[in-house]
Amino acid sequence: MTELKHVFDGTRENFPQLVLENSHKGLVIANYWKPGAGPCLRLWQTLETLSQDYAGRFLLVNINTETQKPLARDNGINSVPTLKLYRDGEVVESVYSAQSEAALRQVIDKYVPPAPDTDIAAAIHLYQEGKTDAALLKLVEAGIRSPDNPRIHATAIKLLLREKRYADIDAYVKVLPDSVRAQENIGTLHTHARMLALAEKAEPPEVLDAQIAESPAHTDALLSRAALAMVNDDFVRALELLLRAYRQDPSCNDALPRKAMLVIFALLGEQHELTRQYQKAILEGLH
């Protein structure tokens, strides 16, 4: 059902090997769920995100209680969602109902080894010493060894952002594994870099304003002017321009107008009036 590297579908037949045997090598989380249950689906999404973040430090086994009723019964599952955490062939902890990502991290961290962040710390130290190329090389080498570790890649992108090496960020992101490139934090950093690159190359605001006044459908001018507005924290202007570009061509510049709006939403927060206003406008634009 899923193509994520450390996530599997559990059945009565593969449970002994997939869950019990693997739990002697490390933490295995059995996620008991059923289709159509909102809390199950929300928890599933959180668990898959955590699986990518932890990059193999635990195994996630999703068990559909509708198709695997005997297995659920054998393991005492009376309600869903329910998580059973296994180490050394035994349940070490159970979690009932959907939990926040922070709460799940606290539970998981009790049973998994620390994250391999030694290379990240060394790279940051090199960067602080002014050895930028050495720092980036350290992160590239670490990324080759652990291609599914998003922390390594996010750190590399952040260092490139500091150095305003926007073209290098594009090249770096293009070679990342699909599962990492699709992660929200990587996408946010990449979009931020693309907008900063536009702002750096943009014509003066008055020139862009004149171009937009003469040709309201000029998406390149709209995006460049929005980038300048974002750099100056003028999010009202930026969102207005990005929405206009989005309505002209939702797919332009690899869907950059929508991605840039999502970055602003993240900065403002879900409850901000502008976020709610423009999220609604995006949805209306789909109909």
Backbone hydrogen bonds, N-H to C=O, Kabsch-Sander energy under -0.5 kcal/mol:
donor,donor_aa,acceptor,acceptor_aa,energy
7,V,4,L,-1.3
8,F,60,L,-2.7
10,G,8,F,-0.5
10,G,62,N,-3.1
15,F,11,T,-1.5
18,L,14,N,-3.4
19,V,15,F,-2.3
20,L,15,F,-1.6
21,E,16,P,-2.3
22,N,17,Q,-1.4
23,S,19,V,-1.6
24,H,21,E,-1.5
25,K,22,N,-1.8
26,G,22,N,-1.2
27,L,57,R,-0.6
28,V,86,Y,-1.9
29,I,59,L,-3.4
30,A,28,V,-0.6
30,A,84,K,-2.9
31,N,29,I,-0.7
31,N,61,V,-3.0
32,Y,30,A,-0.8
32,Y,82,T,-2.9
33,W,31,N,-0.6
33,W,63,I,-2.4
37,A,34,K,-1.4
38,G,36,G,-0.7
41,L,37,A,-2.1
42,R,38,G,-2.4
43,L,39,P,-2.4
44,W,40,C,-2.6
45,Q,41,L,-2.0
46,T,42,R,-1.9
47,L,43,L,-2.8
48,E,44,W,-2.4
49,T,45,Q,-2.0
50,L,46,T,-2.4
51,S,47,L,-2.5
52,Q,48,E,-1.7
53,D,49,T,-2.3
54,Y,50,L,-3.0
55,A,51,S,-0.7
56,G,51,S,-0.8
57,R,54,Y,-1.1
59,L,27,L,-2.3
60,L,6,H,-2.4
61,V,29,I,-3.1
61,V,59,L,-0.5
62,N,8,F,-3.0
62,N,60,L,-0.5
63,I,31,N,-3.3
64,N,62,N,-0.5
65,T,33,W,-3.5
65,T,63,I,-0.7
68,Q,64,N,-1.8
72,A,68,Q,-2.4
73,R,69,K,-2.7
74,D,70,P,-2.7
75,N,71,L,-1.4
76,G,73,R,-1.7
77,I,72,A,-2.6
78,N,76,G,-0.7
82,T,32,Y,-1.6
83,L,95,V,-3.2
84,K,30,A,-2.2
85,L,93,E,-3.1
86,Y,28,V,-3.1
86,Y,84,K,-0.5
87,R,90,E,-2.4
88,D,23,S,-2.7
90,E,87,R,-1.8
92,V,85,L,-3.2
92,V,90,E,-0.6
93,E,85,L,-1.1
95,V,83,L,-2.4
97,S,81,P,-2.6
104,L,100,S,-2.1
105,R,101,E,-2.3
106,Q,102,A,-1.8
107,V,103,A,-1.6
108,I,104,L,-3.0
109,D,105,R,-2.8
110,K,107,V,-1.2
111,Y,108,I,-2.2
112,V,108,I,-0.7
117,D,115,A,-2.3
121,A,117,D,-2.5
122,A,118,T,-2.4
123,A,119,D,-2.4
124,I,120,I,-2.5
125,H,121,A,-2.1
126,L,122,A,-2.3
127,Y,123,A,-2.5
128,Q,124,I,-2.5
129,E,125,H,-1.2
130,G,127,Y,-1.9
131,K,126,L,-2.5
132,T,130,G,-1.2
135,A,131,K,-2.2
136,L,132,T,-2.5
137,L,133,D,-2.4
138,K,134,A,-2.2
139,L,135,A,-1.8
140,V,136,L,-2.6
141,E,137,L,-2.6
142,A,138,K,-2.0
143,G,139,L,-2.6
144,I,140,V,-1.9
145,R,141,E,-1.7
146,S,142,A,-2.5
149,N,146,S,-1.8
152,I,149,N,-0.6
153,H,149,N,-1.2
154,A,150,P,-2.8
155,T,151,R,-2.1
156,A,152,I,-2.1
157,I,153,H,-2.4
158,K,154,A,-2.3
159,L,155,T,-2.2
160,L,156,A,-2.2
161,L,157,I,-2.4
162,R,158,K,-2.1
163,E,159,L,-1.5
164,K,161,L,-1.5
165,R,160,L,-2.6
166,Y,164,K,-1.2
169,I,165,R,-1.5
170,D,166,Y,-1.9
171,A,167,A,-2.1
172,Y,168,D,-2.5
173,V,169,I,-2.8
174,K,170,D,-1.9
175,V,171,A,-0.8
175,V,172,Y,-0.8
176,L,173,V,-1.5
180,V,177,P,-0.8
181,R,177,P,-2.8
182,A,178,D,-1.9
183,Q,180,V,-1.7
187,G,183,Q,-2.6
188,T,184,E,-2.6
189,L,185,N,-2.1
190,H,186,I,-2.4
191,T,187,G,-2.6
192,H,188,T,-2.5
193,A,189,L,-2.2
194,R,190,H,-2.3
195,M,191,T,-2.4
196,L,192,H,-2.3
197,A,193,A,-2.3
198,L,194,R,-2.0
199,A,195,M,-2.4
200,E,196,L,-2.2
201,K,197,A,-1.5
202,A,198,L,-0.9
207,V,204,P,-0.8
208,L,204,P,-2.1
209,D,205,P,-2.9
210,A,206,E,-1.7
211,Q,207,V,-2.1
212,I,208,L,-2.5
213,A,209,D,-2.3
214,E,210,A,-2.1
215,S,211,Q,-2.5
218,H,215,S,-2.1
219,T,217,A,-1.5
222,L,218,H,-2.3
223,L,219,T,-2.8
224,S,220,D,-2.4
225,R,221,A,-2.6
226,A,222,L,-2.2
227,A,223,L,-2.4
228,L,224,S,-1.9
229,A,225,R,-2.0
230,M,226,A,-2.6
231,V,227,A,-2.3
232,N,228,L,-1.4
233,D,230,M,-1.9
234,D,229,A,-3.1
235,F,233,D,-1.5
238,A,234,D,-2.4
239,L,235,F,-2.6
240,E,236,V,-1.9
241,L,237,R,-2.3
242,L,238,A,-2.7
243,L,239,L,-2.5
244,R,240,E,-1.7
245,A,241,L,-2.3
246,Y,242,L,-2.7
247,R,243,L,-2.5
248,Q,244,R,-1.6
249,D,245,A,-2.4
252,C,249,D,-1.8
254,D,251,S,-0.9
255,A,251,S,-0.8
256,L,252,C,-1.5
259,K,255,A,-2.1
260,A,256,L,-2.9
261,M,257,P,-1.9
262,L,258,R,-2.1
263,V,259,K,-1.7
264,I,260,A,-2.0
265,F,261,M,-2.5
266,A,262,L,-2.1
267,L,263,V,-1.8
268,L,264,I,-2.6
269,G,265,F,-2.9
272,H,269,G,-1.3
276,R,272,H,-2.3
277,Q,273,E,-2.5
278,Y,274,L,-2.6
279,Q,275,T,-2.4
280,K,276,R,-1.9
281,A,277,Q,-1.6
282,I,278,Y,-2.2
283,L,279,Q,-2.1
284,E,280,K,-2.5
285,G,281,A,-1.6
286,L,282,I,-0.5
286,L,283,L,-1.3
287,H,284,E,-1.2
